[in-house]
């Protein structure tokens, strides 16, 4: 889907379109990562300020946790 990651939570019957940036984060989460590591990786790929990037990464991770798609260690 134009580079976007789309996934389905079978238990909840919900589809999620993570978008391009969300897809990059999802791929990075295949290995345990800190917010700082995720932010650094995104800063190397996208033009965004470090503060805005970190804020958006945290918000995205919080949404994934709310939807029970990830859990923190």
N, CA, C, O and CB atoms as a CASP TS submission, in Angstrom:
PFRMAT TS
TARGET T0000
AUTHOR 0000-0000-0000
METHOD Language model
MODEL 1
PARENT N/A
ATOM      1  N   UNK     1       0.837  -1.196   0.000  1.00  0.00           N
ATOM      2  CA  UNK     1       0.000   0.000   0.000  1.00  0.00           C
ATOM      3  C   UNK     1       0.869   1.242   0.000  1.00  0.00           C
ATOM      4  O   UNK     1       0.927   1.954   1.002  1.00  0.00           O
ATOM      5  CB  UNK     1      -0.945   0.008   1.211  1.00  0.00           C
ATOM      6  N   UNK     2       1.532   1.508  -1.082  1.00  0.00           N
ATOM      7  CA  UNK     2       2.376   2.695  -1.240  1.00  0.00           C
ATOM      8  C   UNK     2       3.424   2.826  -0.145  1.00  0.00           C
ATOM      9  O   UNK     2       3.715   3.939   0.293  1.00  0.00           O
ATOM     10  CB  UNK     2       1.519   3.935  -1.261  1.00  0.00           C
ATOM     11  N   UNK     3       3.995   1.722   0.304  1.00  0.00           N
ATOM     12  CA  UNK     3       5.034   1.763   1.318  1.00  0.00           C
ATOM     13  C   UNK     3       4.519   1.776   2.740  1.00  0.00           C
ATOM     14  O   UNK     3       5.316   1.749   3.677  1.00  0.00           O
ATOM     15  CB  UNK     3       5.877   2.944   1.106  1.00  0.00           C
ATOM     16  N   UNK     4       3.198   1.817   2.932  1.00  0.00           N
ATOM     17  CA  UNK     4       2.622   1.791   4.271  1.00  0.00           C
ATOM     18  C   UNK     4       2.549   0.355   4.772  1.00  0.00           C
ATOM     19  O   UNK     4       2.420  -0.578   3.979  1.00  0.00           O
ATOM     20  CB  UNK     4       1.222   2.441   4.280  1.00  0.00           C
ATOM     21  N   UNK     5       2.630   0.182   6.074  1.00  0.00           N
ATOM     22  CA  UNK     5       2.453  -1.117   6.701  1.00  0.00           C
ATOM     23  C   UNK     5       1.016  -1.204   7.206  1.00  0.00           C
ATOM     24  O   UNK     5       0.550  -0.335   7.943  1.00  0.00           O
ATOM     25  CB  UNK     5       3.479  -1.335   7.862  1.00  0.00           C
ATOM     26  N   UNK     6       0.328  -2.256   6.802  1.00  0.00           N
ATOM     27  CA  UNK     6      -1.046  -2.502   7.253  1.00  0.00           C
ATOM     28  C   UNK     6      -1.046  -3.847   7.956  1.00  0.00           C
ATOM     29  O   UNK     6      -0.473  -4.819   7.465  1.00  0.00           O
ATOM     30  CB  UNK     6      -2.080  -2.478   6.052  1.00  0.00           C
ATOM     31  N   UNK     7      -1.696  -3.893   9.112  1.00  0.00           N
ATOM     32  CA  UNK     7      -1.753  -5.150   9.838  1.00  0.00           C
ATOM     33  C   UNK     7      -3.120  -5.325  10.464  1.00  0.00           C
ATOM     34  O   UNK     7      -3.912  -4.386  10.539  1.00  0.00           O
ATOM     35  CB  UNK     7      -0.662  -5.213  10.906  1.00  0.00           C
ATOM     36  N   UNK     8      -3.386  -6.551  10.916  1.00  0.00           N
ATOM     37  CA  UNK     8      -4.683  -6.844  11.506  1.00  0.00           C
ATOM     38  C   UNK     8      -4.485  -7.513  12.850  1.00  0.00           C
ATOM     39  O   UNK     8      -3.639  -8.394  12.997  1.00  0.00           O
ATOM     40  CB  UNK     8      -5.527  -7.732  10.577  1.00  0.00           C
ATOM     41  N   UNK     9      -5.264  -7.094  13.823  1.00  0.00           N
ATOM     42  CA  UNK     9      -5.317  -7.748  15.118  1.00  0.00           C
ATOM     43  C   UNK     9      -6.496  -8.708  15.047  1.00  0.00           C
ATOM     44  O   UNK     9      -7.649  -8.286  15.136  1.00  0.00           O
ATOM     45  CB  UNK     9      -5.461  -6.708  16.312  1.00  0.00           C
ATOM     46  N   UNK    10      -6.217  -9.977  14.890  1.00  0.00           N
ATOM     47  CA  UNK    10      -7.259 -10.969  14.704  1.00  0.00           C
ATOM     48  C   UNK    10      -8.159 -11.063  15.927  1.00  0.00           C
ATOM     49  O   UNK    10      -9.373 -11.219  15.792  1.00  0.00           O
ATOM     50  CB  UNK    10      -6.646 -12.322  14.401  1.00  0.00           C
ATOM     51  N   UNK    11      -7.581 -10.971  17.110  1.00  0.00           N
ATOM     52  CA  UNK    11      -8.366 -11.080  18.341  1.00  0.00           C
ATOM     53  C   UNK    11      -9.401  -9.971  18.456  1.00  0.00           C
ATOM     54  O   UNK    11     -10.515 -10.207  18.926  1.00  0.00           O
ATOM     55  CB  UNK    11      -7.449 -11.052  19.550  1.00  0.00           C
ATOM     56  N   UNK    12      -9.042  -8.764  18.031  1.00  0.00           N
ATOM     57  CA  UNK    12      -9.960  -7.634  18.138  1.00  0.00           C
ATOM     58  C   UNK    12     -10.706  -7.362  16.835  1.00  0.00           C
ATOM     59  O   UNK    12     -11.658  -6.581  16.817  1.00  0.00           O
ATOM     60  CB  UNK    12      -9.202  -6.396  18.557  1.00  0.00           C
ATOM     61  N   UNK    13     -10.284  -7.997  15.755  1.00  0.00           N
ATOM     62  CA  UNK    13     -10.924  -7.774  14.466  1.00  0.00           C
ATOM     63  C   UNK    13     -10.702  -6.372  13.933  1.00  0.00           C
ATOM     64  O   UNK    13     -11.570  -5.823  13.255  1.00  0.00           O
ATOM     65  CB  UNK    13     -12.391  -8.041  14.574  1.00  0.00           C
ATOM     66  N   UNK    14      -9.535  -5.777  14.234  1.00  0.00           N
ATOM     67  CA  UNK    14      -9.224  -4.418  13.796  1.00  0.00           C
ATOM     68  C   UNK    14      -8.061  -4.432  12.818  1.00  0.00           C
ATOM     69  O   UNK    14      -7.120  -5.215  12.941  1.00  0.00           O
ATOM     70  CB  UNK    14      -8.897  -3.519  15.001  1.00  0.00           C
ATOM     71  N   UNK    15      -8.160  -3.534  11.839  1.00  0.00           N
ATOM     72  CA  UNK    15      -7.058  -3.287  10.918  1.00  0.00           C
ATOM     73  C   UNK    15      -6.342  -2.011  11.338  1.00  0.00           C
ATOM     74  O   UNK    15      -6.967  -1.078  11.843  1.00  0.00           O
ATOM     75  CB  UNK    15      -7.565  -3.184   9.451  1.00  0.00           C
ATOM     76  N   UNK    16      -5.032  -1.972  11.127  1.00  0.00           N
ATOM     77  CA  UNK    16      -4.228  -0.800  11.451  1.00  0.00           C
ATOM     78  C   UNK    16      -3.367  -0.442  10.256  1.00  0.00           C
ATOM     79  O   UNK    16      -2.668  -1.297   9.713  1.00  0.00           O
ATOM     80  CB  UNK    16      -3.353  -1.050  12.702  1.00  0.00           C
ATOM     81  N   UNK    17      -3.412   0.814   9.844  1.00  0.00           N
ATOM     82  CA  UNK    17      -2.498   1.323   8.830  1.00  0.00           C
ATOM     83  C   UNK    17      -1.469   2.143   9.582  1.00  0.00           C
ATOM     84  O   UNK    17      -1.777   3.218  10.096  1.00  0.00           O
ATOM     85  CB  UNK    17      -3.243   2.178   7.717  1.00  0.00           C
ATOM     86  N   UNK    18      -0.259   1.640   9.647  1.00  0.00           N
ATOM     87  CA  UNK    18       0.794   2.302  10.412  1.00  0.00           C
ATOM     88  C   UNK    18       1.436   3.448   9.645  1.00  0.00           C
ATOM     89  O   UNK    18       2.174   4.241  10.228  1.00  0.00           O
ATOM     90  CB  UNK    18       1.852   1.302  10.806  1.00  0.00           C
ATOM     91  N   UNK    19       1.171   3.546   8.362  1.00  0.00           N
ATOM     92  CA  UNK    19       1.781   4.595   7.559  1.00  0.00           C
ATOM     93  C   UNK    19       3.242   4.290   7.302  1.00  0.00           C
ATOM     94  O   UNK    19       3.760   3.265   7.744  1.00  0.00           O
ATOM     95  CB  UNK    19       1.638   5.947   8.244  1.00  0.00           C
ATOM     96  N   UNK    20       3.893   5.170   6.595  1.00  0.00           N
ATOM     97  CA  UNK    20       5.293   4.946   6.241  1.00  0.00           C
ATOM     98  C   UNK    20       6.201   5.017   7.457  1.00  0.00           C
ATOM     99  O   UNK    20       7.010   4.116   7.678  1.00  0.00           O
ATOM    100  CB  UNK    20       5.742   5.959   5.207  1.00  0.00           C
ATOM    101  N   UNK    21       6.078   6.077   8.249  1.00  0.00           N
ATOM    102  CA  UNK    21       6.946   6.251   9.413  1.00  0.00           C
ATOM    103  C   UNK    21       6.622   5.194  10.460  1.00  0.00           C
ATOM    104  O   UNK    21       7.526   4.611  11.057  1.00  0.00           O
ATOM    105  CB  UNK    21       6.792   7.672  10.009  1.00  0.00           C
ATOM    106  N   UNK    22       5.332   4.945  10.685  1.00  0.00           N
ATOM    107  CA  UNK    22       4.942   3.904  11.626  1.00  0.00           C
ATOM    108  C   UNK    22       5.477   2.545  11.212  1.00  0.00           C
ATOM    109  O   UNK    22       5.844   1.730  12.058  1.00  0.00           O
ATOM    110  CB  UNK    22       3.435   3.847  11.750  1.00  0.00           C
ATOM    111  N   UNK    23       5.522   2.303   9.906  1.00  0.00           N
ATOM    112  CA  UNK    23       6.082   1.057   9.399  1.00  0.00           C
ATOM    113  C   UNK    23       7.568   0.934   9.695  1.00  0.00           C
ATOM    114  O   UNK    23       8.059  -0.151  10.008  1.00  0.00           O
ATOM    115  CB  UNK    23       5.849   0.952   7.912  1.00  0.00           C
ATOM    116  N   UNK    24       8.280   2.047   9.596  1.00  0.00           N
ATOM    117  CA  UNK    24       9.712   2.042   9.919  1.00  0.00           C
ATOM    118  C   UNK    24       9.886   1.721  11.404  1.00  0.00           C
ATOM    119  O   UNK    24      10.724   0.898  11.773  1.00  0.00           O
ATOM    120  CB  UNK    24      10.376   3.420   9.568  1.00  0.00           C
ATOM    121  N   UNK    25       9.089   2.376  12.252  1.00  0.00           N
ATOM    122  CA  UNK    25       9.168   2.112  13.693  1.00  0.00           C
ATOM    123  C   UNK    25       8.841   0.651  13.967  1.00  0.00           C
ATOM    124  O   UNK    25       9.541  -0.010  14.735  1.00  0.00           O
ATOM    125  CB  UNK    25       8.206   3.039  14.482  1.00  0.00           C
ATOM    126  N   UNK    26       7.782   0.142  13.345  1.00  0.00           N
ATOM    127  CA  UNK    26       7.388  -1.255  13.542  1.00  0.00           C
ATOM    128  C   UNK    26       8.538  -2.190  13.180  1.00  0.00           C
ATOM    129  O   UNK    26       8.823  -3.139  13.911  1.00  0.00           O
ATOM    130  CB  UNK    26       6.141  -1.593  12.698  1.00  0.00           C
ATOM    131  N   UNK    27       9.196  -1.924  12.058  1.00  0.00           N
ATOM    132  CA  UNK    27      10.336  -2.755  11.658  1.00  0.00           C
ATOM    133  C   UNK    27      11.464  -2.671  12.682  1.00  0.00           C
ATOM    134  O   UNK    27      12.088  -3.682  13.004  1.00  0.00           O
ATOM    135  CB  UNK    27      10.849  -2.329  10.276  1.00  0.00           C
ATOM    136  N   UNK    28      11.724  -1.474  13.192  1.00  0.00           N
ATOM    137  CA  UNK    28      12.784  -1.301  14.187  1.00  0.00           C
ATOM    138  C   UNK    28      12.457  -2.028  15.489  1.00  0.00           C
ATOM    139  O   UNK    28      13.360  -2.452  16.211  1.00  0.00           O
ATOM    140  CB  UNK    28      13.009   0.184  14.464  1.00  0.00           C
ATOM    141  N   UNK    29      11.165  -2.169  15.787  1.00  0.00           N
ATOM    142  CA  UNK    29      10.755  -2.823  17.025  1.00  0.00           C
ATOM    143  C   UNK    29      10.899  -4.344  16.974  1.00  0.00           C
ATOM    144  O   UNK    29      10.599  -5.019  17.959  1.00  0.00           O
ATOM    145  CB  UNK    29       9.327  -2.464  17.339  1.00  0.00           C
ATOM    146  N   UNK    30      11.346  -4.890  15.857  1.00  0.00           N
ATOM    147  CA  UNK    30      11.586  -6.330  15.795  1.00  0.00           C
ATOM    148  C   UNK    30      12.691  -6.718  16.764  1.00  0.00           C
ATOM    149  O   UNK    30      12.786  -7.869  17.191  1.00  0.00           O
ATOM    150  CB  UNK    30      11.952  -6.763  14.363  1.00  0.00           C
ATOM    151  N   UNK    31      13.532  -5.733  17.107  1.00  0.00           N
ATOM    152  CA  UNK    31      14.556  -5.892  18.145  1.00  0.00           C
ATOM    153  C   UNK    31      14.230  -4.899  19.253  1.00  0.00           C
ATOM    154  O   UNK    31      13.801  -3.781  18.970  1.00  0.00           O
ATOM    155  CB  UNK    31      16.017  -5.661  17.574  1.00  0.00           C
ATOM    156  N   UNK    32      14.427  -5.294  20.514  1.00  0.00           N
ATOM    157  CA  UNK    32      14.156  -4.340  21.602  1.00  0.00           C
ATOM    158  C   UNK    32      14.901  -3.025  21.359  1.00  0.00           C
ATOM    159  O   UNK    32      16.097  -3.016  21.066  1.00  0.00           O
ATOM    160  CB  UNK    32      14.568  -4.943  22.973  1.00  0.00           C
ATOM    161  N   UNK    33      14.169  -1.918  21.486  1.00  0.00           N
ATOM    162  CA  UNK    33      14.737  -0.597  21.198  1.00  0.00           C
ATOM    163  C   UNK    33      14.256   0.405  22.223  1.00  0.00           C
ATOM    164  O   UNK    33      13.150   0.297  22.753  1.00  0.00           O
ATOM    165  CB  UNK    33      14.362  -0.130  19.779  1.00  0.00           C
ATOM    166  N   UNK    34      15.102   1.381  22.495  1.00  0.00           N
ATOM    167  CA  UNK    34      14.710   2.492  23.352  1.00  0.00           C
ATOM    168  C   UNK    34      14.104   3.596  22.487  1.00  0.00           C
ATOM    169  O   UNK    34      14.253   3.600  21.265  1.00  0.00           O
ATOM    170  CB  UNK    34      15.926   3.026  24.168  1.00  0.00           C
ATOM    171  N   UNK    35      13.423   4.527  23.141  1.00  0.00           N
ATOM    172  CA  UNK    35      12.889   5.686  22.424  1.00  0.00           C
ATOM    173  C   UNK    35      14.034   6.425  21.747  1.00  0.00           C
ATOM    174  O   UNK    35      13.897   6.875  20.609  1.00  0.00           O
ATOM    175  CB  UNK    35      12.114   6.634  23.386  1.00  0.00           C
ATOM    176  N   UNK    36      15.153   6.552  22.433  1.00  0.00           N
ATOM    177  CA  UNK    36      16.308   7.252  21.867  1.00  0.00           C
ATOM    178  C   UNK    36      16.820   6.557  20.610  1.00  0.00           C
ATOM    179  O   UNK    36      17.155   7.223  19.629  1.00  0.00           O
ATOM    180  CB  UNK    36      17.429   7.347  22.902  1.00  0.00           C
ATOM    181  N   UNK    37      16.884   5.243  20.627  1.00  0.00           N
ATOM    182  CA  UNK    37      17.349   4.497  19.452  1.00  0.00           C
ATOM    183  C   UNK    37      16.383   4.662  18.282  1.00  0.00           C
ATOM    184  O   UNK    37      16.806   4.839  17.140  1.00  0.00           O
ATOM    185  CB  UNK    37      17.512   3.005  19.793  1.00  0.00           C
ATOM    186  N   UNK    38      15.093   4.605  18.571  1.00  0.00           N
ATOM    187  CA  UNK    38      14.094   4.794  17.516  1.00  0.00           C
ATOM    188  C   UNK    38      14.182   6.197  16.934  1.00  0.00           C
ATOM    189  O   UNK    38      14.143   6.383  15.718  1.00  0.00           O
ATOM    190  CB  UNK    38      12.681   4.536  18.059  1.00  0.00           C
ATOM    191  N   UNK    39      14.302   7.183  17.823  1.00  0.00           N
ATOM    192  CA  UNK    39      14.391   8.580  17.384  1.00  0.00           C
ATOM    193  C   UNK    39      15.621   8.793  16.517  1.00  0.00           C
ATOM    194  O   UNK    39      15.539   9.423  15.462  1.00  0.00           O
ATOM    195  CB  UNK    39      14.428   9.529  18.594  1.00  0.00           C
ATOM    196  N   UNK    40      16.757   8.273  16.956  1.00  0.00           N
ATOM    197  CA  UNK    40      17.998   8.420  16.183  1.00  0.00           C
ATOM    198  C   UNK    40      17.857   7.809  14.784  1.00  0.00           C
ATOM    199  O   UNK    40      18.299   8.397  13.797  1.00  0.00           O
ATOM    200  CB  UNK    40      19.174   7.760  16.930  1.00  0.00           C
ATOM    201  N   UNK    41      17.248   6.641  14.707  1.00  0.00           N
ATOM    202  CA  UNK    41      17.067   5.983  13.414  1.00  0.00           C
ATOM    203  C   UNK    41      16.172   6.816  12.498  1.00  0.00           C
ATOM    204  O   UNK    41      16.445   6.947  11.305  1.00  0.00           O
ATOM    205  CB  UNK    41      16.470   4.581  13.605  1.00  0.00           C
ATOM    206  N   UNK    42      15.108   7.376  13.061  1.00  0.00           N
ATOM    207  CA  UNK    42      14.196   8.193  12.247  1.00  0.00           C
ATOM    208  C   UNK    42      14.835   9.503  11.818  1.00  0.00           C
ATOM    209  O   UNK    42      14.592   9.979  10.709  1.00  0.00           O
ATOM    210  CB  UNK    42      12.916   8.479  13.018  1.00  0.00           C
ATOM    211  N   UNK    43      15.648  10.088  12.685  1.00  0.00           N
ATOM    212  CA  UNK    43      16.325  11.342  12.337  1.00  0.00           C
ATOM    213  C   UNK    43      17.285  11.139  11.166  1.00  0.00           C
ATOM    214  O   UNK    43      17.544  12.069  10.402  1.00  0.00           O
ATOM    215  CB  UNK    43      17.089  11.896  13.554  1.00  0.00           C
ATOM    216  N   UNK    44      17.811   9.922  11.026  1.00  0.00           N
ATOM    217  CA  UNK    44      18.694   9.622   9.903  1.00  0.00           C
ATOM    218  C   UNK    44      17.931   9.445   8.600  1.00  0.00           C
ATOM    219  O   UNK    44      18.516   9.521   7.519  1.00  0.00           O
ATOM    220  CB  UNK    44      19.497   8.377  10.194  1.00  0.00           C
ATOM    221  N   UNK    45      16.613   9.207   8.697  1.00  0.00           N
ATOM    222  CA  UNK    45      15.810   8.940   7.507  1.00  0.00           C
ATOM    223  C   UNK    45      14.886  10.082   7.101  1.00  0.00           C
ATOM    224  O   UNK    45      14.574  10.234   5.920  1.00  0.00           O
ATOM    225  CB  UNK    45      14.999   7.720   7.729  1.00  0.00           C
ATOM    226  N   UNK    46      14.447  10.884   8.064  1.00  0.00           N
ATOM    227  CA  UNK    46      13.452  11.913   7.805  1.00  0.00           C
ATOM    228  C   UNK    46      13.931  13.271   8.302  1.00  0.00           C
ATOM    229  O   UNK    46      14.719  13.360   9.244  1.00  0.00           O
ATOM    230  CB  UNK    46      12.125  11.546   8.463  1.00  0.00           C
ATOM    231  N   UNK    47      13.444  14.325   7.659  1.00  0.00           N
ATOM    232  CA  UNK    47      13.776  15.688   8.086  1.00  0.00           C
ATOM    233  C   UNK    47      12.758  16.140   9.117  1.00  0.00           C
ATOM    234  O   UNK    47      11.623  16.475   8.777  1.00  0.00           O
ATOM    235  CB  UNK    47      13.809  16.670   6.875  1.00  0.00           C
ATOM    236  N   UNK    48      13.169  16.148  10.381  1.00  0.00           N
ATOM    237  CA  UNK    48      12.321  16.521  11.502  1.00  0.00           C
ATOM    238  C   UNK    48      13.235  16.926  12.653  1.00  0.00           C
ATOM    239  O   UNK    48      14.373  16.464  12.744  1.00  0.00           O
ATOM    240  CB  UNK    48      11.360  15.349  11.914  1.00  0.00           C
ATOM    241  N   UNK    49      12.736  17.783  13.522  1.00  0.00           N
ATOM    242  CA  UNK    49      13.566  18.174  14.661  1.00  0.00           C
ATOM    243  C   UNK    49      13.622  17.022  15.662  1.00  0.00           C
ATOM    244  O   UNK    49      12.678  16.237  15.755  1.00  0.00           O
ATOM    245  CB  UNK    49      13.015  19.465  15.336  1.00  0.00           C
ATOM    246  N   UNK    50      14.707  16.915  16.402  1.00  0.00           N
ATOM    247  CA  UNK    50      14.812  15.840  17.395  1.00  0.00           C
ATOM    248  C   UNK    50      13.667  15.867  18.417  1.00  0.00           C
ATOM    249  O   UNK    50      13.151  14.817  18.801  1.00  0.00           O
ATOM    250  CB  UNK    50      16.145  15.940  18.121  1.00  0.00           C
ATOM    251  N   UNK    51      13.280  17.055  18.847  1.00  0.00           N
ATOM    252  CA  UNK    51      12.209  17.183  19.845  1.00  0.00           C
ATOM    253  C   UNK    51      10.869  16.694  19.299  1.00  0.00           C
ATOM    254  O   UNK    51      10.147  15.965  19.978  1.00  0.00           O
ATOM    255  CB  UNK    51      12.082  18.640  20.304  1.00  0.00           C
ATOM    256  N   UNK    52      10.542  17.094  18.079  1.00  0.00           N
ATOM    257  CA  UNK    52       9.281  16.685  17.462  1.00  0.00           C
ATOM    258  C   UNK    52       9.288  15.180  17.182  1.00  0.00           C
ATOM    259  O   UNK    52       8.277  14.502  17.369  1.00  0.00           O
ATOM    260  CB  UNK    52       9.036  17.475  16.156  1.00  0.00           C
ATOM    261  N   UNK    53      10.422  14.671  16.736  1.00  0.00           N
ATOM    262  CA  UNK    53      10.543  13.246  16.449  1.00  0.00           C
ATOM    263  C   UNK    53      10.316  12.427  17.718  1.00  0.00           C
ATOM    264  O   UNK    53       9.532  11.478  17.716  1.00  0.00           O
ATOM    265  CB  UNK    53      11.925  12.930  15.845  1.00  0.00           C
ATOM    266  N   UNK    54      10.995  12.791  18.792  1.00  0.00           N
ATOM    267  CA  UNK    54      10.842  12.060  20.052  1.00  0.00           C
ATOM    268  C   UNK    54       9.404  12.110  20.543  1.00  0.00           C
ATOM    269  O   UNK    54       8.860  11.100  20.990  1.00  0.00           O
ATOM    270  CB  UNK    54      11.778  12.631  21.119  1.00  0.00           C
ATOM    271  N   UNK    55       8.792  13.283  20.461  1.00  0.00           N
ATOM    272  CA  UNK    55       7.401  13.439  20.893  1.00  0.00           C
ATOM    273  C   UNK    55       6.470  12.522  20.098  1.00  0.00           C
ATOM    274  O   UNK    55       5.594  11.869  20.665  1.00  0.00           O
ATOM    275  CB  UNK    55       6.955  14.902  20.741  1.00  0.00           C
ATOM    276  N   UNK    56       6.670  12.483  18.792  1.00  0.00           N
ATOM    277  CA  UNK    56       5.813  11.654  17.952  1.00  0.00           C
ATOM    278  C   UNK    56       6.084  10.167  18.135  1.00  0.00           C
ATOM    279  O   UNK    56       5.161   9.356  18.063  1.00  0.00           O
ATOM    280  CB  UNK    56       5.995  12.028  16.503  1.00  0.00           C
ATOM    281  N   UNK    57       7.336   9.802  18.369  1.00  0.00           N
ATOM    282  CA  UNK    57       7.662   8.398  18.632  1.00  0.00           C
ATOM    283  C   UNK    57       6.969   7.943  19.917  1.00  0.00           C
ATOM    284  O   UNK    57       6.368   6.869  19.956  1.00  0.00           O
ATOM    285  CB  UNK    57       9.203   8.196  18.741  1.00  0.00           C
ATOM    286  N   UNK    58       7.053   8.755  20.955  1.00  0.00           N
ATOM    287  CA  UNK    58       6.419   8.403  22.231  1.00  0.00           C
ATOM    288  C   UNK    58       4.911   8.269  22.057  1.00  0.00           C
ATOM    289  O   UNK    58       4.315   7.317  22.560  1.00  0.00           O
ATOM    290  CB  UNK    58       6.740   9.460  23.309  1.00  0.00           C
ATOM    291  N   UNK    59       4.289   9.207  21.357  1.00  0.00           N
ATOM    292  CA  UNK    59       2.841   9.147  21.137  1.00  0.00           C
ATOM    293  C   UNK    59       2.466   7.890  20.355  1.00  0.00           C
ATOM    294  O   UNK    59       1.472   7.237  20.673  1.00  0.00           O
ATOM    295  CB  UNK    59       2.355  10.405  20.388  1.00  0.00           C
ATOM    296  N   UNK    60       3.249   7.550  19.342  1.00  0.00           N
ATOM    297  CA  UNK    60       2.980   6.354  18.533  1.00  0.00           C
ATOM    298  C   UNK    60       3.106   5.097  19.380  1.00  0.00           C
ATOM    299  O   UNK    60       2.252   4.214  19.307  1.00  0.00           O
ATOM    300  CB  UNK    60       3.941   6.282  17.330  1.00  0.00           C
ATOM    301  N   UNK    61       4.166   5.007  20.185  1.00  0.00           N
ATOM    302  CA  UNK    61       4.357   3.836  21.040  1.00  0.00           C
ATOM    303  C   UNK    61       3.238   3.712  22.072  1.00  0.00           C
ATOM    304  O   UNK    61       2.772   2.610  22.361  1.00  0.00           O
ATOM    305  CB  UNK    61       5.714   3.909  21.744  1.00  0.00           C
ATOM    306  N   UNK    62       2.817   4.833  22.618  1.00  0.00           N
ATOM    307  CA  UNK    62       1.709   4.808  23.577  1.00  0.00           C
ATOM    308  C   UNK    62       0.436   4.293  22.921  1.00  0.00           C
ATOM    309  O   UNK    62      -0.320   3.546  23.543  1.00  0.00           O
ATOM    310  CB  UNK    62       1.471   6.208  24.163  1.00  0.00           C
ATOM    311  N   UNK    63       0.189   4.679  21.683  1.00  0.00           N
ATOM    312  CA  UNK    63      -0.994   4.206  20.965  1.00  0.00           C
ATOM    313  C   UNK    63      -0.894   2.700  20.693  1.00  0.00           C
ATOM    314  O   UNK    63      -1.880   1.976  20.829  1.00  0.00           O
ATOM    315  CB  UNK    63      -1.165   4.980  19.637  1.00  0.00           C
ATOM    316  N   UNK    64       0.293   2.235  20.313  1.00  0.00           N
ATOM    317  CA  UNK    64       0.480   0.801  20.095  1.00  0.00           C
ATOM    318  C   UNK    64       0.247   0.020  21.386  1.00  0.00           C
ATOM    319  O   UNK    64      -0.353  -1.055  21.362  1.00  0.00           O
ATOM    320  CB  UNK    64       1.892   0.520  19.553  1.00  0.00           C
ATOM    321  N   UNK    65       0.718   0.555  22.513  1.00  0.00           N
ATOM    322  CA  UNK    65       0.502  -0.117  23.792  1.00  0.00           C
ATOM    323  C   UNK    65      -0.976  -0.103  24.174  1.00  0.00           C
ATOM    324  O   UNK    65      -1.496  -1.099  24.676  1.00  0.00           O
ATOM    325  CB  UNK    65       1.337   0.547  24.893  1.00  0.00           C
ATOM    326  N   UNK    66      -1.647   1.009  23.941  1.00  0.00           N
ATOM    327  CA  UNK    66      -3.076   1.115  24.231  1.00  0.00           C
ATOM    328  C   UNK    66      -3.864   0.070  23.455  1.00  0.00           C
ATOM    329  O   UNK    66      -4.803  -0.524  23.985  1.00  0.00           O
ATOM    330  CB  UNK    66      -3.590   2.519  23.897  1.00  0.00           C
ATOM    331  N   UNK    67      -3.483  -0.156  22.196  1.00  0.00           N
ATOM    332  CA  UNK    67      -4.153  -1.128  21.351  1.00  0.00           C
ATOM    333  C   UNK    67      -3.637  -2.556  21.598  1.00  0.00           C
ATOM    334  O   UNK    67      -4.062  -3.497  20.928  1.00  0.00           O
ATOM    335  CB  UNK    67      -3.971  -0.751  19.888  1.00  0.00           C
ATOM    336  N   UNK    68      -2.731  -2.704  22.550  1.00  0.00           N
ATOM    337  CA  UNK    68      -2.130  -3.986  22.921  1.00  0.00           C
ATOM    338  C   UNK    68      -1.391  -4.649  21.759  1.00  0.00           C
ATOM    339  O   UNK    68      -1.398  -5.871  21.611  1.00  0.00           O
ATOM    340  CB  UNK    68      -3.199  -4.923  23.440  1.00  0.00           C
ATOM    341  N   UNK    69      -0.758  -3.814  20.944  1.00  0.00           N
ATOM    342  CA  UNK    69       0.028  -4.321  19.822  1.00  0.00           C
ATOM    343  C   UNK    69       1.495  -4.525  20.223  1.00  0.00           C
ATOM    344  O   UNK    69       2.218  -5.301  19.598  1.00  0.00           O
ATOM    345  CB  UNK    69      -0.067  -3.355  18.628  1.00  0.00           C
ATOM    346  N   UNK    70       1.921  -3.815  21.275  1.00  0.00           N
ATOM    347  CA  UNK    70       3.252  -3.973  21.836  1.00  0.00           C
ATOM    348  C   UNK    70       3.135  -3.924  23.349  1.00  0.00           C
ATOM    349  O   UNK    70       2.102  -3.532  23.892  1.00  0.00           O
ATOM    350  CB  UNK    70       4.227  -2.876  21.309  1.00  0.00           C
ATOM    351  N   UNK    71       4.193  -4.323  24.018  1.00  0.00           N
ATOM    352  CA  UNK    71       4.263  -4.157  25.458  1.00  0.00           C
ATOM    353  C   UNK    71       5.683  -3.738  25.812  1.00  0.00           C
ATOM    354  O   UNK    71       6.642  -4.100  25.130  1.00  0.00           O
ATOM    355  CB  UNK    71       3.852  -5.467  26.205  1.00  0.00           C
ATOM    356  N   UNK    72       5.802  -2.974  26.884  1.00  0.00           N
ATOM    357  CA  UNK    72       7.137  -2.541  27.279  1.00  0.00           C
ATOM    358  C   UNK    72       7.772  -3.607  28.150  1.00  0.00           C
ATOM    359  O   UNK    72       7.096  -4.366  28.844  1.00  0.00           O
ATOM    360  CB  UNK    72       7.087  -1.187  28.024  1.00  0.00           C
ATOM    361  N   UNK    73       9.085  -3.637  28.088  1.00  0.00           N
ATOM    362  CA  UNK    73       9.812  -4.642  28.861  1.00  0.00           C
ATOM    363  C   UNK    73      10.085  -4.148  30.258  1.00  0.00           C
ATOM    364  O   UNK    73      10.691  -4.862  31.058  1.00  0.00           O
ATOM    365  CB  UNK    73      11.118  -5.011  28.175  1.00  0.00           C
TER
END
